Amino acid sequence: MLGHMSAPRASGDDRTLTVPNAITALRLGFIPVFLALLAKPEARGRLAAAVLLGGLGVSDGLDGYIARRFDQVSTLGKVADPLVDRALVLSATGGAIAIRALPRWLIALVLTREVLVVGAGLVLAAAGAPRIDVNRAGKAGTFGMMVALPLFIMGASPFRWRAGARRLASVAAIGGQLFGWVAVAGYVPAAIDALEKRKEPASGDSAGSRLWGLARGGARGKAVGTEGGTAGGEQ
């Protein structure tokens, strides 16, 4: 019988080998390919890089749809997907800055937001607070930037309709940044709540709280004993 026994399969949030997680891993693996295309001399690889980046953005929506539609949501996916998204957006932003495809106002907004989000995440992790999931506004902001960045790169490439691509990119970037900053505002109460959840067990299990509980218990015991002795005397 032991020969036929096998380890139980992971189910629910504990699964690792899922189609969405595989798509996320592929998206991460294609980031160096995108950067290599963007680095080709004389802008020869920019259009291909923009098309690849657009495809990677589509894959981000695809893995989320598959995870929800076919019940393949996993804990690994909840953590890895936003991290890979951030790595992709930052890589694309850095590459677009290197070829001078982005306006200065967008660079300032993106860098400021990323510093705030990453800094807050590090503070929460150091405090032992629970992880905050990406909200809908954050996902919409990422989508807007994943539309804008390929268009900005197209606008900086030898592309016939590059002027129109730049205009569309500006519209998508404004929308993406609006949603992105709305998401930041939504993370503030979520971060406060996460810190409070971290503090509740610590305050309840502290040495001072235990001593206070013992003192209260001792006082109650003395009171009960006194009442019992008084009642016995009266009888």
Secondary structure, DSSP 4 states (H G I P E B T S, - for coil): -GGG--PPPP-GGG--S-HHHHHHHHHHHTHHHHHHHHTSGGGTTHHHHHHHHHHHHHHHHHHHHHHHHTT---HHHHHHHHHHHHHHHHHHHHHHHHTT-S-HHHHHHHHHHHHHHHHHHHHHHHTTPPPPPP-HHHHHHHHHHHHHHHHHHHHTSS-TTHHHHHHHHHHHHHHHHHHHHHHHHHHHHHHHHHHHHHHHHHHHSSHHHHHHHHHHHHHHHHHHHHHHHHHHHH-
